[in-house]
Amino acid sequence: MKPLLRGVYKSLLLTLLLALRLVAQDSAPVAAQPNPAPAAVPQSETQNVSAPSYEITGAAHSGKTPLPGATVTASNTLTGKKYSVVTDADGKFTFAGVVRGRYVLRIEFMGFSLFTQEVVLNPANPSGKIDAELVLASRQLEQSNKANSASLAAGRGFQSLALDSNLSSLASGSAGFGGAGSSQNSADFSSLPLNGAGAEALTESISISGAQGRTQDFGGGSEQDLQDRIQEFRERIQREGFGGLGGGSGGGGQGGGMGDGPIRIGRMGGRGFNINQPHGVLYFSDGNSSLDATPFSLSGFPIAKSQYNQARFGANVGGPLKIPKLFDGGNKWFFFAGWNGSRGDTPYDAFSTVPTLDERNGNFSNAAYNNGAPVQIFNPVNGQQYQFNGVPNAIDPTLFSTAAKSLLQFIPLPNIPLTSTGQNFHFVTSDATNSDSVIFRLVHNFGSSTGPGLFPGGGSGGGGRGGGRRQNNVNFGLNWSRNSTNIVNPFPSLAGGTSSQGLNATAGWVYGKNRATNNLRFNYNHNHVSTTNLYSNITDVAGPGGAGITGISNDPFDWGLPGISFTSFGGLNDPIPRRELDQTYTISDTLNWNHGKHNWRFGGDYRRILQSFRSSRNAEGSFVFTGFATSQYASGSTQPVANTGYDFADFLLGFPQQTSLQFGATAYNFRANSFDFFAQDDWRILPSLSFNLGLRYEYIGPYTESQDRIANLDVGPGFATAAPVVPTGAVLPPGSATFQTSSNPALVNPDRNNFAPRIGIAWKPAQKTVVRAGYGINYNLAQYGTMIQNFAFQPPFANTATNSTDVIGLTSPAPLTLINGFPAVAQTTVTNNFAVNPDYSLGYVQIWNLDVQHEFHGNVVFNVGYNGAKGTRLDSERALLVTGSQPFLY
């Protein structure tokens, strides 16, 4: 009966959502524009150049159904500034003109659970795209109930076998191991990529214990907490006998049907269950689109159904290590091993605006601007309106740029009638994704084991309140994972693929006696990432073998489509070929000591970070078409007349208004060192009053390049001059001009004063009232990784160019064109496009909060909270144009 009622409830909710969408179509909500970002401060005696434009776009949907009217909020994590928009009739949203930084997006819609995701915007990634799959609140509640029961047995900081999340899920009836098959994020199985290994790694300090990201789990929880959780797990196992494994949608309990849960192997139920014997799980699940309904169309035009299939599978086993007739580990050796994988594809559905057949042939007589006005195109050289064969606003095809005609094949023709939002191309496909992960854990206890086989003594807990408890064990872990995904974009020509392969090896020694426990760990992390497009090492589509664009990279590895941007149409922007190998060596130690009302923790770690990197960012060039070359101009003016000019007409003629280029050496090898120390005290002053006090020191050194192939700019007072600077040991390419040198191989001085205090208070003034407060500081440790990659792609070790023009340059003897978008410059011209103050200091944010909670009669809880944040030394960028230099960011 319950499944029937649940099905009726979901059907009613779906009907309500469709009705809301119809209402939204009648009154199409317009997305509110975010507050504009502050413009760069004008510099004296310099010409201002527009800073990069950052934006966040995305869509909210439930399955294949868009969700119009959802509230989307983007919060800058350092400044705390918030932007808010509402999704349109197609469930899409855009934040335009936001500033560079790290944002947390929240998407809220009535009847659905909250969706959150983080986005990082920087010069290398000026735009972020969100694909938000919202889950019904009722379904999320069911999943949460399962997860909550699993988390009861999950000890914080298990060092023994890292089985906390997975084995606890066996007891709770969730699919447990199934979750690990599709992601490296399940439990603590994998920690790839390691913090600090990449430019965009999340390396902010988030814990006084030194636990950054998911890579360092030492220092979590006290010994008593750990033992309480293990004991609770034991009791649950004996009480439930793993009956929950028969759960899933087929029902739970020992006699329940299998539903869509895992398939059991081994002895996993009954009163005789013994956790000290090997046990495991084998599972398989599959979902596909065969029975999905055809998507509902708000526009009235048929919508193709996305096809997909997703399968997850795995096998996991753990327990005492015993090999018949070869080895018997007794109660001293324990292991866990598992293989989890996934095969399948994810639906992709995108709408775009592309030029019509007439527009592709140069006939714009029926074209209109977004405001409804008819398109008018002019020849600025003679001021006359373009016409061909007596048709106004038409261009003679003989005037078309050969490069434009070559690239036109990569822009598709319209395949649907024009929608109410001006879109005429619909692309429905799926992106295939395959993943595998292999996990192995091994633990050896010295002396007698004090816990069950799967959980030997020796977690990373505290000093232990039990008095005489001893721990002495070594543990080893090995994680290997691989993932490959097809990249899809709005046009079929913009596809590609990315793959990653990671290895994470750990070794640890835990020794505890009486009230003190020490945990020493060694870690090696290896992560290889590869990204490609449809053309790399295969087809030269932009250079001499294709469009004939000059000045770009001719390396087959860099082959791909040039970046083409329009103001009215979807452009060309395919994946950039990339190879990256990240390696990190880590040694860490934590001491936990319980004394009286104090639970102390001391520790630190050292990391050696190595990154080998090959990518050419913008090797085939980027071209921006705005309509300036077909606009009408008043006499003596460089500003176009309103409602004249068209971006696609400029493209056909081959006249971009802005071009940029950046590609460097075949490969770079970056190096950095990092270490930190911390001390923390959990002080229980009274039964109703506790303090958490701590101090952490963090140091991350600026990156260097193994052959000193990096460059910065020495910017003079008042931004009047800019001279390139290279490390003293750099070997310049033949024919290079004379450069200033620096004895600092990183070209940026390290920031050595990163002290991060923490304080937390919990007070219970009354029986049902709790007051909590906290304060802490977090440093932005990721910036050095961003800097080194920008330093590497600078002359004389790389080719860079940024050019812009106007109607005066267009009518000159040598205008900027699609074919010749990167004309040669004098050797004395500085073409570097990025610089950093050598005395740069890392930014930090102070965070504080206050929370008061009171429980009234009938389990009614009243909660009042306040959260505050203040950013200090935040990054600021200036777009400068200094005499003798091309525009650059500083």
Secondary structure, DSSP 8 states (H G I E B T S, - for coil): -HHHHHHHHHHHHHHHHHHHHHHHHHT----------------TTS-------EEEEEEEEETTEE-TT-EEEEEETTT--EEEEE--TTSEEEEEEE-SEEEEEEEE-TTB--EEEEEEEBTTB-EEEEEEE--BHHHHHHHHHHHHHHHTT--TT--SSS-HHHHHHHHHTS-GGGGGGS-TTSTTS---S-TTSSTT-------TT---TTT--TT-S-HHHHHHHHHHHHHHHHHHTTGGGG-GGG--STT---TTS-EEESS--STT--TTS-EEEEEEEEEESTT------SSSS-------EEEEEEEEEEEE-EETTTEE-TTTEEEEEEEEEEEEEEEEEEEE----HHHHTTB-TT-B-TTS-B---EETTTTEE-EETTEETB--GGGS-HHHHHHGGGS----S---TTS--EEEEEEEEEEEEEEEEEEEEESSS--S-TTS-S--S--S-TTSS-EEEEEEEEEEEEEEEEEE--SSGGG-EEEEEEEEEEEEEEEEEETTEEEEEEEEEEEEEEEEEESSTTT--SSSTTTT--SSS---GGG-S--EEE-SSS--B-----EEEEEEEEEEEEEEEEEETTEEEEEEEEEEEEEEEEEE-SEEEEEEE--SGGG--B-TT--SB-TT---HHHHHHHT--SEEEEEEE-S-EEEEEEEEEEEEEEEEEEETTEEEEEEEEEEEE---EETT----EEEE-GGG--EEEEEETT----TT----EEES-TTSS-----EEEEEEEEEEEEETTEEEEEEEEEEE-TTHHHHHHHHHHTSTTSEEEEEEE--HHHHTSSS---STT-S----TTSB---B---TT----EEEEEEEEEEEEETTTEEEEEEEEEEEEES-----EE--TTB--EE-
